[in-house]
Amino acid sequence: MFAIFMAFLAPILHSSCNLLDSHFANNLIKTKSAIIFYNSLTNVIAIPFLFLFGVPQAISWDLLPFLLLIAATETFYLLPYYLALRKIDASIASALFSLANILIPIMAWFLVDERLNFGQYFGFGVIIIASIVLNIERSSRLKINSSFWLMLAVSVMLAFQSVCYKYAIDNLDWVTAVFYTLVFSTIMSSAFLLFKCSRRNIVAAFPIYRRNFGYFLLNEVIYQCGEIPSLFALSMLPVVAIEGINATQPIFVLLFGALLYRFFGSRFKESFQPQHILKKLVCFGVIVWGVVLILR
């Protein structure tokens, strides 16, 4: 039960990050290379705090590819993610993270030998269907908007990351895994400086980053505070159960978005028109049902 409680802290805290990410992408830094660079640069601040929980250990060569893959997805999933945030509400983008559940049961079966019963796989199907309904547009004909495909790409990348994280944590402590992920992802994001166009965008965005550094720092602190209990729960629960719990994140995004709208207006991209809220609540409720099926 304690592990489930810890697992739920991740979507609660990360929901705030979704709203801040939406604010960054829509109102502050418009170029993707610059926002990814400064997002990773802020990640460096978290490294010293890891030493409060332990000292990172040396890693073996056979684990290096997994840690590099984790770092690569941590860096480059932001490209389609920030683009999607400019097209859809933060809560819907958050809901679409559950699309990772298409691949996670299959990869978890083959890589870490985790198998579920039929009801649990049915729960994942429910989550996926609800995510698709959230992104159907009404025009002359029904169609799925482009953000669905962007977030599908994000989810595929994060699905690989989740299973690789599970494998890494099964073979070393979580402090070491997080430490090398932060170091490698920072190095990878620094590669943007090698390209003239990206370097120019990064330099041009620096005054904005400096003025809003407090928001970027807050985002990083909240994100890492969500990652730590999530990794703890990952060491005790199946990876598919963790992903199922994470599917509740859009509910918290919608709740926190409503609170922020009351104080800051439409600064955060989130629609609160009655018909939109009803559709979201129904789909999010179906997602919760899917989570319950997974945890049975």
C-alpha positions in Angstrom: 0.0 0.0 0.0 2.9 2.4 0.8 4.4 1.7 -2.6 1.1 2.6 -4.3 0.9 5.8 -2.2 4.4 6.7 -3.3 3.6 5.9 -6.9 0.6 8.4 -6.8 2.9 11.2 -5.7 4.4 11.2 -9.2 1.3 12.1 -11.2 0.2 14.6 -8.5 3.5 16.5 -8.6 4.2 16.0 -12.4 0.8 17.5 -13.2 2.2 20.9 -12.0 5.1 20.4 -14.4 2.7 19.9 -17.3 1.1 23.3 -16.6 4.5 25.0 -16.3 5.8 23.3 -19.5 2.7 24.6 -21.3 3.4 28.1 -20.0 7.1 27.9 -21.1 6.2 26.6 -24.6 3.3 29.0 -25.3 4.4 32.2 -23.5 8.1 32.3 -22.9 10.5 30.5 -25.3 9.3 29.7 -28.7 12.2 27.8 -30.2 12.4 24.1 -29.3 16.2 23.8 -29.2 16.4 26.7 -26.7 13.7 25.4 -24.4 15.2 21.9 -24.4 18.6 23.3 -23.7 17.5 25.4 -20.8 15.3 22.7 -19.4 18.3 20.3 -19.3 20.6 23.1 -18.0 18.2 23.5 -15.0 18.4 19.7 -14.5 22.0 20.1 -13.4 20.9 21.8 -10.2 19.3 18.5 -9.0 22.6 16.6 -9.1 24.1 17.9 -5.8 20.9 17.0 -4.0 21.2 13.3 -5.0 24.2 13.0 -2.6 21.7 13.5 0.2 20.4 10.0 -0.6 23.6 8.3 -1.4 26.8 8.3 -3.5 26.6 7.3 -7.2 28.5 4.1 -7.9 30.6 3.1 -11.0 28.5 1.4 -13.7 29.4 -1.7 -15.7 29.7 -1.5 -19.5 26.6 -3.7 -20.1 24.4 -1.1 -18.3 25.9 1.9 -20.2 23.7 1.5 -23.3 20.5 1.4 -21.1 21.5 4.6 -19.3 22.4 6.3 -22.6 19.0 5.4 -24.0 17.2 6.7 -20.9 19.1 10.0 -21.2 18.4 10.3 -24.9 14.7 9.8 -24.4 14.8 12.2 -21.5 16.2 14.9 -23.8 14.6 14.4 -27.2 11.0 13.4 -26.2 10.7 17.1 -25.4 10.8 18.0 -29.1 7.3 16.6 -30.0 6.1 17.2 -26.4 6.5 21.0 -26.5 5.1 21.1 -30.0 2.0 19.3 -28.8 1.6 21.7 -25.9 1.2 24.5 -28.4 -1.7 22.7 -30.0 -3.7 21.2 -27.2 -4.6 21.7 -23.5 -2.1 20.6 -20.9 -4.5 18.1 -19.4 -5.1 16.4 -22.8 -1.4 16.3 -23.5 -0.9 14.7 -20.1 -3.6 12.1 -20.8 -1.8 11.1 -24.0 1.2 10.0 -22.0 -0.9 6.9 -21.3 -0.4 5.9 -25.0 2.9 4.4 -23.8 0.8 1.6 -22.4 0.4 0.2 -25.9 4.0 -1.0 -25.8 4.9 -1.3 -22.2 3.2 -4.6 -21.5 4.9 -6.2 -24.5 8.3 -4.8 -23.7 8.0 -5.6 -20.0 7.2 -9.2 -20.9 10.3 -9.6 -23.0 12.8 -7.5 -21.1 11.9 -8.0 -17.4 9.5 -11.0 -17.6 6.5 -9.2 -16.2 3.2 -10.7 -17.2 -0.4 -9.6 -16.5 -3.8 -11.2 -16.5 -6.5 -10.5 -19.1 -8.3 -8.0 -17.0 -5.2 -5.9 -16.6 -4.5 -5.9 -20.3 -8.2 -4.9 -20.8 -7.6 -2.0 -18.5 -4.8 -0.7 -20.7 -7.1 -1.0 -23.7 -9.7 1.2 -21.9 -7.0 3.8 -21.2 -5.9 3.9 -24.8 -9.5 4.2 -26.2 -10.2 7.1 -23.8 -7.1 8.9 -25.0 -8.1 8.6 -28.6 -11.6 10.0 -27.9 -10.0 13.0 -26.2 -8.3 13.9 -29.5 -11.1 13.5 -32.0 -12.0 16.7 -33.7 -15.4 17.6 -35.1 -15.3 19.1 -38.6 -16.9 18.0 -41.8 -15.7 14.6 -40.8 -14.3 13.1 -37.6 -10.5 13.1 -37.5 -7.8 12.7 -34.9 -5.8 15.9 -34.5 -2.1 16.0 -35.1 -1.2 16.3 -31.5 -2.3 12.8 -31.0 0.4 11.6 -33.3 3.0 13.9 -31.6 2.1 12.5 -28.2 2.1 9.0 -29.6 5.7 9.5 -30.6 6.4 10.9 -27.1 4.7 7.9 -25.5 6.7 5.4 -27.5 9.9 7.0 -26.5 8.9 7.1 -22.8 7.7 3.5 -22.9 11.2 2.4 -23.9 12.6 4.7 -21.1 10.3 3.2 -18.4 11.4 -0.4 -19.2 15.0 0.6 -19.4 14.7 2.4 -16.1 13.2 -0.8 -14.6 16.1 -2.9 -15.9 18.7 -0.4 -14.7 17.2 -0.2 -11.2 17.0 -4.0 -11.0 20.8 -4.0 -11.5 21.9 -0.8 -9.6 20.6 1.7 -7.0 18.2 4.4 -8.1 20.7 7.2 -7.1 23.3 6.0 -9.5 20.6 5.6 -12.3 19.3 9.1 -11.8 22.8 10.6 -11.5 24.1 9.2 -14.8 20.8 10.0 -16.6 21.1 13.7 -15.5 24.8 13.9 -16.6 24.2 12.2 -20.0 21.1 14.1 -20.8 22.8 17.4 -20.0 25.7 16.5 -22.3 23.3 15.5 -25.1 21.3 18.7 -24.9 24.5 20.7 -25.0 25.0 19.3 -28.5 22.5 22.0 -29.7 25.3 24.5 -29.2 27.2 22.9 -32.1 24.7 24.1 -34.6 24.8 27.8 -35.6 21.0 28.2 -35.9 20.3 26.5 -32.5 23.1 28.3 -30.8 21.7 31.7 -32.0 18.3 30.7 -30.7 19.7 29.7 -27.3 21.7 32.9 -26.9 18.6 35.0 -27.9 16.4 33.2 -25.3 18.9 33.6 -22.5 17.4 37.0 -21.2 14.0 35.3 -21.0 15.5 32.3 -19.2 17.3 34.6 -16.7 14.1 36.6 -15.9 12.1 33.4 -15.4 14.8 31.3 -13.8 12.6 30.9 -10.7 9.9 29.2 -12.7 12.3 26.9 -14.4 13.9 26.0 -11.0 10.5 25.4 -9.5 9.6 23.1 -12.4 12.8 21.1 -11.9 12.3 20.8 -8.1 8.7 19.6 -8.5 9.7 17.2 -11.3 12.5 15.6 -9.2 10.3 15.4 -6.2 7.9 13.4 -8.3 10.7 11.3 -9.8 12.1 10.1 -6.4 8.9 8.5 -5.1 8.2 7.1 -8.6 11.6 5.4 -8.7 11.1 4.1 -5.2 7.7 2.6 -6.2 9.2 1.2 -9.4 11.6 -0.9 -7.3 8.5 -2.5 -5.6 5.7 -2.5 -8.2 5.5 -3.9 -11.8 6.3 -1.2 -14.4 2.9 -1.6 -15.9 1.3 -0.8 -12.5 3.4 2.4 -12.3 2.3 3.4 -15.8 -1.3 2.8 -14.9 -1.1 5.0 -11.9 0.6 7.7 -14.0 -2.5 7.7 -16.2 -4.4 9.6 -13.5 -2.1 12.6 -14.1 -4.5 14.6 -16.4 -7.1 14.7 -13.6 -4.7 16.5 -11.4 -3.6 18.8 -14.3 -7.2 19.8 -14.9 -7.8 20.4 -11.1 -4.6 22.5 -10.7 -5.3 24.2 -14.0 -8.7 25.3 -12.7 -7.1 26.7 -9.5 -4.4 28.6 -11.5 -7.1 29.9 -13.9 -8.9 31.5 -11.0 -5.8 33.5 -10.0 -3.8 33.9 -13.2 -6.4 33.8 -16.0 -5.6 32.1 -19.3 -1.8 32.2 -18.8 -1.8 28.4 -18.8 -3.3 26.7 -21.9 -6.4 24.9 -20.6 -10.0 25.2 -21.8 -12.7 25.4 -19.1 -15.8 25.6 -21.4 -18.5 23.4 -19.9 -18.6 21.0 -22.9 -14.8 20.6 -22.9 -14.7 20.0 -19.2 -17.5 17.3 -19.5 -15.6 15.5 -22.2 -12.4 15.6 -20.3 -14.0 14.4 -17.0 -15.7 11.5 -18.7 -12.5 10.4 -20.5 -10.4 10.9 -17.4 -12.9 8.9 -15.4 -12.6 6.0 -18.0 -8.8 6.3 -17.6 -9.2 5.9 -13.8 -11.4 2.8 -14.4 -8.6 1.4 -16.6 -6.1 2.1 -13.7 -8.3 0.2 -11.2 -8.4 -2.8 -13.6 -4.6 -2.8 -13.9 -4.1 -2.6 -10.1 -6.5 -5.5 -9.3 
